[in-house]
Amino acid sequence: MLRSLLIAFVAITTIATTSCKKTEPCKAVITVQDSLGNPVAGARVILRQDSVINPTTGVRADVFQEEYSVSTGEAFFEFDLEAVLNVEVDYDVQSARDYIRLEQSETVRKTVIVK
C-alpha cells in the first residue's frame, strides 16, 4: 500500500512539474552590418507584421516595434507570441529588408547587411 502511494505521488509530481513549464517571451536580436562586415550603430530597425488578416474576424495584424542599433550593431526586441516578421533597416541612404521567425522562449538572431 505504501509503495503504491509512493509511486502515485512520484507520478503526480512528475506530471505537475513538467506540464506547468512557464513560457518565456520570444526575443529577437538583429545585428546590422555594413558591406565590409563592420557593425552599424544608430540604424533604425523595424520588425513588423501588417499583412496578415484573421479570416474569421477580418482584423488585420498590427505588430510593430522599432529600435535603434547600439555600438555593436545590435537591436533588441521582445514579443509575447511566435510570429514571422518583416525586418526593415534604414541607415542614412542605405537600407535592407529581410524576415525573421520568432520562436517561443527562444532568442533568435539575424544579421542584416545595409547597402
PLY file of the C-alpha trace (Angstrom):
ply
format ascii 1.0
element vertex 115
property float x
property float y
property float z
element edge 114
property int vertex1
property int vertex2
end_header
0.00 0.00 0.00
2.76 2.45 0.95
4.67 1.57 -2.21
1.58 2.26 -4.36
1.09 5.64 -2.69
4.74 6.50 -3.23
4.56 5.59 -6.93
1.35 7.64 -7.33
2.96 10.62 -5.57
6.05 10.48 -7.81
3.89 10.19 -10.94
1.69 13.14 -9.97
4.69 15.26 -9.00
6.44 14.48 -12.30
3.36 15.36 -14.35
2.73 18.55 -12.39
6.28 19.84 -12.71
6.71 19.04 -16.40
3.31 20.23 -17.62
3.49 23.60 -15.88
6.55 24.86 -17.70
6.43 28.65 -17.85
6.86 30.07 -21.32
9.15 33.00 -21.85
8.75 35.74 -24.44
10.14 35.49 -27.95
13.30 37.55 -28.32
14.99 38.82 -31.45
18.44 40.31 -31.86
19.04 41.99 -35.21
22.68 42.76 -35.99
23.24 45.47 -38.58
26.48 45.43 -40.55
27.87 47.39 -43.48
29.12 45.71 -46.65
32.56 45.20 -45.05
31.11 43.37 -42.03
31.51 46.27 -39.61
28.76 46.86 -37.02
26.48 49.83 -37.75
25.37 51.87 -34.74
22.32 54.12 -34.95
20.49 52.20 -37.66
16.69 52.25 -37.44
15.44 48.65 -37.20
11.74 47.85 -37.55
10.07 44.48 -37.00
6.50 44.37 -38.30
3.69 42.15 -39.44
0.93 44.11 -41.06
-0.29 41.98 -43.93
-1.95 39.14 -42.00
-5.75 39.26 -41.76
-7.73 36.97 -39.46
-10.12 35.06 -41.77
-12.77 34.76 -39.03
-12.85 38.32 -37.67
-11.34 40.25 -40.56
-9.00 42.01 -38.11
-5.61 42.92 -39.55
-2.49 42.08 -37.52
-0.68 45.21 -36.45
2.60 44.08 -34.90
5.21 46.84 -34.94
8.34 47.55 -32.92
11.12 49.99 -33.69
14.58 50.14 -32.11
17.96 51.63 -32.97
21.14 49.57 -33.17
23.77 50.11 -30.48
27.57 50.29 -30.91
27.77 46.53 -31.54
25.26 46.90 -34.37
22.60 45.04 -32.37
18.97 45.99 -31.84
16.97 44.05 -29.23
13.28 43.08 -29.41
10.82 41.10 -27.31
7.37 39.75 -28.26
4.77 37.68 -26.39
3.92 35.33 -29.26
5.65 33.45 -32.05
5.46 35.15 -35.44
7.12 35.64 -38.78
8.02 39.31 -39.04
9.40 41.60 -41.72
12.73 43.23 -40.88
13.35 46.73 -42.23
16.65 48.52 -41.63
17.45 52.10 -42.60
20.74 53.91 -42.07
21.39 57.20 -43.86
20.68 56.36 -47.52
21.36 52.65 -47.03
18.65 50.07 -46.34
17.96 46.37 -46.15
14.90 44.11 -45.98
14.62 40.57 -44.61
12.41 38.48 -42.34
12.73 36.61 -39.04
10.79 33.76 -37.46
10.31 34.16 -33.70
10.14 31.05 -31.53
8.53 30.81 -28.08
11.01 31.09 -25.20
13.93 31.45 -27.64
16.28 34.24 -28.70
16.55 34.32 -32.49
19.44 36.19 -34.11
19.60 37.65 -37.59
22.35 39.63 -39.32
21.28 42.22 -41.89
23.72 43.98 -44.22
22.84 47.52 -45.30
23.84 48.55 -48.83
0 1
1 2
2 3
3 4
4 5
5 6
6 7
7 8
8 9
9 10
10 11
11 12
12 13
13 14
14 15
15 16
16 17
17 18
18 19
19 20
20 21
21 22
22 23
23 24
24 25
25 26
26 27
27 28
28 29
29 30
30 31
31 32
32 33
33 34
34 35
35 36
36 37
37 38
38 39
39 40
40 41
41 42
42 43
43 44
44 45
45 46
46 47
47 48
48 49
49 50
50 51
51 52
52 53
53 54
54 55
55 56
56 57
57 58
58 59
59 60
60 61
61 62
62 63
63 64
64 65
65 66
66 67
67 68
68 69
69 70
70 71
71 72
72 73
73 74
74 75
75 76
76 77
77 78
78 79
79 80
80 81
81 82
82 83
83 84
84 85
85 86
86 87
87 88
88 89
89 90
90 91
91 92
92 93
93 94
94 95
95 96
96 97
97 98
98 99
99 100
100 101
101 102
102 103
103 104
104 105
105 106
106 107
107 108
108 109
109 110
110 111
111 112
112 113
113 114
